[in-house]
Every structure is written in C-alpha cells, then in structure tokens.
Amino acid sequence: MVYDKNFEDEVALHGTDEFEEIPVSSGKVEFEGFKKAASKSERRRERRRRRNERTGKIAACVILIILIIGLILALVLVEETDHLLYGDSLKPLTEMPSMSPTEAKPTMPTTPSPTIAPNPTLSVLTLSPTGPGTRAPIPAPTDAPTTTLAPTSVMKDSYAFEPVADTGLDLNGSHKTKIHGREETLLVQRGDKESTLPGKEVTLPTIVSLIEFDTTKESGNTTALPKRFRWPESKNQVKVTLRIHHVPKDKANSQTDELAEEDILPVNVEVYRLPNNHDMVIERLTGESFQNAPKSVTEGILIAQQLVQATDTVLDIDVTSALFLPEDAIGYGDEQVLLLMKVYWEETSVATELFRSRESDEGSPQLIFSNMISNDS
C-alpha cells in the first residue's frame, strides 16, 4: 500500500529508531581542562613546600645567631660583674703581705747589712754591731704577746639607783582591775580577812607595792653596778639599803581618830625579792593580772622586815640579803632587783602604810650599795 511504502521510506531516512538505546563506551572519560588544573595545583604545592623550607631555614639561622649573641653578652656581663664586685680579690697573690721574714734595705749606707736573729718568734730584724757608730743589737722577743683587758670604770665606794618602775596593786576588792603605775604614793594594806570569805563583799582590800631597780642603767652621776668579780672579797662588807620615804600619819588621816599619833601602833612591813622578769611591764599591771601570773613570777624570797612608826619619814631598810641569796635560788641576777612590799599577815585588818613613789617630788625610793671598795686595798 501507498502508506506502507511511505513509512518504509521514513524508516530508511532516519535509520534506527530514536527510542532505541544509544551505545556508550565503557572506558574512562578524561577531560583536558581537568588535567591542566591538576598540574597547576601540584606546581603550587611544590612552590609552597619549597618556600616553607626556605623560611624555616632562615628562622633557624636567626634563632641560632640570637642565642650566640646572648651567650656572648652573658659571658661579658658575668666577667664585668666579677671585676666590679671581686676586683680586689682577683689581684695576684704576690701583692698580699707575707709573714715570712724579709731582708730590709739598710737605712744608712755606712751600716752593714742586717742579719736575722736566730730562731725569732716575730719577724724582727737585728743589726750586727761590727763597727763604730752602729746601734746596739735589738734582742729577739721570746715572750708571747700579752692581751690587755678593756679599760674599766673607776670603782666607787657607793652606788645609788632610783626605780625604773613602781606601782601599787589591789589584790582584791572593787579596784583590782585598776592601774596605779603613775600615782605619787605607794600603799601597802593588810586587808580585811573576814570580807574575803565566799559570798561577802571585800570592803578593805589587800594592797601590795612593787619597786623595780635596774642596776645597769647609767644616768647623771649614777654609773652601772660593777660586776661581781670586782666586789670586795671579804664577806659581809657590802651593804645594800632600800631607802624609802614614809608618809607620816596624823590624826586627820588615821583610821582611829580617837588615838593620837604617838599612840598608834607600829606596822610590820615585809620586803620580798621577786625573780627577775624583763617581760612584765610593772606600771601597767593590775592586781588581778598579777595574781593570774605564774607563781614562779609572783612568789619571792623574804629578805627584810621593818617596823614602821606612825611618825617615821625616811626609812633605811637593810636588804643586803637580796643580793646574797642561797645557791639554790634561780632567776635572781644583779642586773635587776624587783622588790615587793606588803603588810605582815598577822597585823590587824586596818594596818596600812603609805610611801612616796618615784613620781613624787618629795623623795623617790633608792637602792644604795655601800662599802664597795675593799678594806684590804
């Protein structure tokens, strides 16, 4: 048929059917542009690697040069520092003085050459007397040099010291926390025994006084106390006295107004020496703090008892035993003398005495050492 013929012609023109699958090569497809890009990338990586190697080598050289320069500067600095600090010690040893004997040049051309004395103990040259006009030979010293003692002060017959501190202490009562270190008087009082019983108020407190002397302190005409080896050797020659000014009692200030001054009984006052204590500030103490201190500080040795009359003004109490204590007494040196004054415990409860302190203008206490020069000299 006509139509079939036309269809065959169309098929002949177009060849294969467009719907049929076109064969594809199974081999790898390569692009020319991709090869060029890969080649350029490889060259760039190579250039970067070489540049990094070059930079690393330069940096290593720079660091090495800096280290060498730093080492050189350090060596120079150490050498200059040693020269500045130890320049004198770096000098040759030949410049140091020698103790070996050396021949001295003769001072006069007419004298012969000096000769060294046989077996000298010191480097001393002697001249041999071989001609007229020469000096006498100097004998070689044979005795060892003697050591002289440092100059000492001239020994005096008496030494007087004023207190460096004093105070009164209320051991109980309402004023046991009060400080009395700057008052012009020192009070000692027996106190009321019955008022100290538990549950009862203390109406009449027990009061003691402390006086501190420093025998190493020099002021004005007062010189320090000499050391023991300079004291007289004979026993019982040295005398130590506590001189204290008593405030006399009159009818106005007496506890018993019905008695006249001459009728007031004397009061027995005791003096104790306490161990040396350089840590305790005497004039800042209170009665309460003193009683709370260790017994090794507050308990001393009884060295004197004194009957104080109502009309007494100046008392010289012998306290020599304060400087000549038993051998088993520990903590009592000559550089400090700390005294405690109190009323004898068997006195009446109204027993009280008043003394002048170091702040008073009418007489300060004194510690006097007398008969200090040996009678044998």
SVG drawing of the C-alpha trace seen along z (x, -y; Angstrom):
<svg xmlns="http://www.w3.org/2000/svg" viewBox="-2 -68 136 70">
<polyline fill="none" stroke="black" stroke-width="0.4" points="0.0,0.0 0.9,-3.5 1.0,-4.3 3.2,-1.4 5.7,-2.5 5.9,-5.9 6.6,-4.5 9.4,-2.4 11.0,-5.4 10.9,-7.3 12.5,-4.5 15.2,-4.4 15.8,-8.1 16.0,-8.1 17.9,-4.9 17.4,-3.5 14.6,-4.3 15.2,-7.3 13.8,-5.4 16.4,-2.7 19.3,-2.9 22.5,-4.5 25.6,-2.5 28.0,-4.2 31.7,-3.5 32.7,-1.8 36.1,-3.4 37.2,-6.3 36.3,-9.7 39.1,-12.2 38.9,-16.0 41.8,-18.1 40.9,-21.0 41.0,-18.8 44.5,-17.6 45.7,-21.2 44.1,-22.2 45.6,-19.2 49.0,-20.1 48.8,-23.7 47.7,-22.6 50.7,-20.3 53.1,-23.0 51.6,-25.4 52.0,-22.8 55.6,-22.3 56.4,-26.0 54.7,-26.4 56.7,-23.5 60.0,-25.0 59.0,-28.4 58.2,-26.9 61.6,-25.1 63.4,-28.3 61.6,-30.2 62.3,-27.5 66.0,-27.5 66.2,-31.3 64.3,-31.3 66.6,-28.6 69.7,-30.7 68.3,-33.8 67.5,-32.0 71.0,-30.4 72.6,-33.8 70.5,-35.4 71.5,-32.5 75.2,-33.0 74.9,-36.8 73.1,-36.3 75.7,-33.8 78.5,-36.2 76.7,-39.1 76.1,-36.9 79.8,-35.9 80.8,-39.6 78.3,-40.7 79.5,-38.0 83.1,-39.0 82.4,-42.7 80.3,-41.9 83.1,-39.8 85.5,-42.5 83.4,-45.1 82.5,-43.0 85.6,-41.0 88.2,-43.1 90.3,-43.3 90.2,-39.6 91.3,-38.9 94.6,-40.7 97.7,-38.5 98.5,-36.8 102.0,-38.2 100.6,-41.6 99.3,-40.3 101.6,-40.8 103.6,-37.8 104.5,-36.8 107.9,-35.4 110.9,-37.5 112.3,-39.5 115.6,-41.4 115.1,-45.1 117.2,-47.6 119.7,-49.4 118.6,-52.9 122.2,-54.2 124.8,-53.5 127.5,-53.2 125.8,-50.3 126.4,-46.7 123.6,-44.5 121.2,-43.4 121.1,-39.8 118.1,-37.8 118.3,-36.8 118.4,-33.1 115.0,-31.4 113.0,-34.7 109.4,-34.5 108.4,-37.5 109.6,-39.0 112.1,-41.4 115.5,-42.3 118.5,-43.0 121.7,-44.8 125.0,-43.2 127.3,-45.5 130.5,-45.2 131.7,-48.7 131.7,-52.0 128.6,-54.2 126.2,-51.3 123.2,-50.9 123.1,-48.3 121.6,-45.0 117.9,-44.5 117.2,-41.2 114.7,-38.9 111.4,-38.8 110.8,-35.5 107.6,-36.1 104.2,-35.8 102.2,-39.0 100.0,-39.7 96.3,-40.6 95.3,-43.7 91.8,-44.0 89.5,-46.7 89.5,-49.8 87.1,-49.6 85.4,-52.4 86.9,-53.5 85.5,-51.6 83.4,-53.8 82.6,-53.1 78.8,-53.5 76.2,-53.3 72.7,-54.6 69.9,-53.7 66.4,-55.0 63.4,-52.9 62.7,-52.5 59.1,-51.5 56.9,-51.2 53.2,-50.6 50.5,-49.6 48.3,-46.5 44.8,-45.9 44.8,-42.1 41.0,-42.0 38.1,-44.4 36.5,-46.8 39.8,-48.3 41.6,-45.0 41.5,-45.9 42.7,-49.5 46.3,-50.6 48.2,-52.7 51.5,-53.0 51.5,-56.8 50.5,-57.7 52.8,-59.6 52.3,-57.2 52.7,-53.5 50.2,-51.9 50.5,-48.7 47.5,-47.4 46.7,-44.2 43.0,-44.0 40.0,-42.5 40.3,-38.7 36.6,-38.3 35.5,-40.2 37.3,-37.8 35.1,-34.9 32.9,-33.5 29.7,-35.4 30.9,-38.5 31.9,-41.7 35.5,-42.9 35.3,-46.2 39.0,-46.5 41.2,-45.0 44.7,-43.7 47.2,-46.0 50.9,-45.4 53.5,-47.5 56.2,-46.7 59.5,-48.6 61.9,-47.7 65.5,-48.8 67.9,-48.5 71.5,-48.3 72.8,-48.5 71.3,-51.9 73.6,-54.9 72.2,-58.5 73.9,-61.6 76.3,-60.8 75.0,-57.2 77.1,-54.5 76.3,-50.9 76.9,-48.4 80.3,-46.7 80.5,-43.0 80.7,-40.6 84.4,-39.8 85.2,-43.5 83.3,-43.4 85.3,-43.1 86.3,-39.5 85.7,-39.9 82.3,-38.6 79.6,-40.9 81.4,-44.0 79.0,-45.1 75.7,-46.6 72.6,-47.1 69.9,-49.5 66.4,-50.3 65.8,-54.0 62.1,-54.9 60.2,-58.0 57.2,-57.3 54.2,-59.5 53.6,-60.2 50.2,-59.5 48.4,-62.3 45.1,-62.4 43.2,-63.6 44.1,-60.6 44.3,-58.0 41.9,-55.0 41.4,-55.5 40.5,-59.1 40.4,-58.6 44.2,-57.9 47.0,-60.4 50.0,-59.9 52.2,-58.6 49.5,-56.1 49.2,-54.5 50.9,-51.1 53.7,-50.4 53.1,-48.3 55.3,-45.4 56.1,-45.7 57.8,-42.8 60.0,-43.1 60.4,-40.3 62.6,-39.9 60.9,-38.6 62.7,-36.7 63.9,-38.9 61.3,-39.5 62.0,-41.7 58.7,-40.9 56.4,-42.2 55.5,-45.9 55.3,-46.9 53.5,-50.2 50.8,-48.6 50.0,-45.8 46.7,-45.4 46.1,-43.4 44.1,-40.9 46.7,-40.3 49.4,-40.0 47.5,-37.2 46.8,-35.4 50.6,-35.4 52.6,-32.2 53.7,-31.6 57.3,-31.5 56.9,-35.2 54.8,-36.4 56.4,-34.4 59.7,-35.6 62.0,-35.4 61.5,-37.3 64.6,-39.5 63.6,-42.1 61.0,-43.1 60.6,-46.7 58.6,-48.2 57.1,-51.4 56.2,-54.0 53.4,-56.5 55.8,-59.4 58.6,-58.0 59.7,-60.0 62.7,-58.3 63.3,-54.6 66.6,-52.8 65.7,-49.1 68.6,-46.6 68.0,-44.4 71.6,-43.1 70.3,-39.5 68.6,-40.4 72.0,-40.2 73.3,-37.2 70.6,-34.6 71.0,-30.8 72.8,-28.9 69.6,-27.1 67.8,-30.4 67.4,-30.6 66.5,-33.7 68.0,-36.4 70.6,-38.3 72.4,-41.5 71.2,-43.5 67.6,-43.8 66.3,-44.0 62.5,-43.6 61.0,-44.2 57.6,-43.6 56.3,-45.3 53.4,-44.1 52.0,-44.2 52.7,-41.3 49.7,-38.9 49.3,-38.9 48.7,-42.6 45.2,-44.0 42.9,-44.4 43.2,-48.2 47.0,-48.2 48.1,-50.4 51.2,-52.4 51.8,-55.0 55.1,-55.6 56.4,-58.0 56.8,-56.7 59.3,-57.6 56.7,-60.1 56.8,-62.1 58.7,-65.4 59.3,-64.8 61.6,-61.8 61.9,-58.8 62.9,-55.3 66.6,-54.4 68.6,-51.2 72.0,-52.0 75.1,-49.8 77.8,-50.9 81.3,-49.7 82.1,-48.6 85.8,-49.3 87.8,-46.5 89.2,-47.4 92.3,-45.4 93.3,-47.7"/>
</svg>
